[in-house]
Amino acid sequence: MATSWKLTSSIDEFDNRFASTWPDYRRHATVTTIARGLPATPVTAASAIDACGVKEYSEYFQVSEVVGSLATGLFLIGFGCGSLLSGPFSETFGRNAVYLTTMLLYLIFIMASGLAPNLQGHLVFRFLAGFFASTPLSCAGGTVAGLWNPVQKAYACPVYAVPAFTGPMLGHMIGSYIPVTLGWRWLEWIMLIMGGAVLVVVLLFQPETYGNLILQWKASILRQETGDERYRAPMEMKRESLAQRLKLSVYRPFAMFYSKLIIILMSLYLTIIYIVLFTFLEGYTFIFGETYGTSEGLTSLSWAGMLLGTLLVSCVVPVVYHWAAQSCQRSKSSVIAPEMRLWCTMLGGAPAVPISLFWMGWTSNPAISIRSPLVASVFFGYGITTIFIVAYMYLIDAYDTYSASALGFLVFTRYMVAGGVTAAGGPIYRSIGVQYTLTILGSISAVMTFVPYLLYIYGPRIRKHSKYAVNID
């Protein structure tokens, strides 16, 4: 009887549909389609762009700006909730089916939020749009990990992560001009146009990358060609229903969180980073608009500093790749110890965040040149992007088979908390000012700076006592 063992080991010319056997140029094209601005950038831009129109649609719906800011918060909360479900759906129906279906539903609800006649409808549709927008961030990491070996991930993961972080900044840069000139509803129309263009590209050029589903297709073809019904793929041998997978996918991340110190520390670290990032949606208006009296257009351009810092991460990728390759050569193995991924944050990424916050907080003064906080924002962009990339790569390497559950909780916690604090961002800046707000955030992030150093020292010991983690030194 043909078994899953034969199917999984028969990688021949037939199997050019397996992502791991594709030639490099095709894998580059796939990573580009998935991550380099294509669906990650529009959905993350949509998470921030509504903050640009809070004043306009709060006046339109006759509510306070704090209530109006719930549009951004609920989108982020929806994002967190959706991240727990998109993974198991993609492992049942394949990556492409989930990408295309959720992106289409995301576009429908973005359009509905733009057409909403009242605030309640607008907020509900923003939540649903966020729920279906989570797929690019929660599934693309696993896709990229399946395309590249451990050394090549040093290049591939930043290609996926950088667009995810540029989205909120681009959303703010684009959105600052729209409400005043075209009206707040055009914030949604711009996102609809961007997302629609991405959907067309993914539909035309993105091949299926989920190996288990491709094996199932192969088994089906072999049954048709040979008439032998004994051919089965591993996926077909499992008796788990979709409901069982969903139950496990929701339960396991929380079970791992309560028992795994690595996930607790990384979740807490990224949650703090996201709190800082999304309170900046309000804070930039105070730092540059009110402190320096810049126009809305110039205030939006100030996001270019943080955007530049995010893009500068690409400059250190060759160095990290060289370290990873050398580590493999020394160990004579294709496997890299997860702690090797922490070097980027330890050598600049982690300290850059509190330094930039203190710098920006205490130099945002009309008597000091506006260039000072702008330069500080470059360091902030570099720091948060580096931390994001390293956290993903570290958990993927440390938990391997169970990395989807570890990353699922990571996405869930940071977006749920970030969604909750967006409404509080504006009132905090108004009540205690830019200096003290950024000092508080800088102090919290300074305490969390020690996380990568602690994991580098104690990570191997922690992993040895975990039934989910891999034990590689």
Secondary structure, DSSP 8 states (H G I E B T S, - for coil): ---HHHHHH--SGGGGGSGGGS-HHHHHHHHHHHHSSSTHHHHHHHHHHGGGGHHHHHHHHT--HHHHTHHHHHHHHHHHHHHHHHHHHHHHH-HHHHHHHHHHHHHHHHHHHHH-SSHHHHHHHHHHHHHHH-HHHHHHHHHHHHHS-TTTHHHHHHHHHHHHHHHHHHHHHHHTTHHHHT-THHHHHHHHHHHHHHHHHHHHH-----HHHHHHHHHHHHHHHH--TT---HHHH----HHHHHHHHHHHHHHHHHH-HHHHHHHHHHHHHHHHHHHHHHHHIIIIIITS---HHHHHHTHHHHHHHHHHHHHHHHHHHHHHHHHHHHHTSS---GGGGGHHIIIIIHHHHHHHHHHHHHH-STTS-THHHHHHHHHHHHHHHHHHHHHHHHHHHHHGGGHHHHHHHHHHHHHHHHHHHHHHHHHHHHHHHHHHHHHHHHHHHHHHTTHHHHHHHHHHHHHHT-SSS----
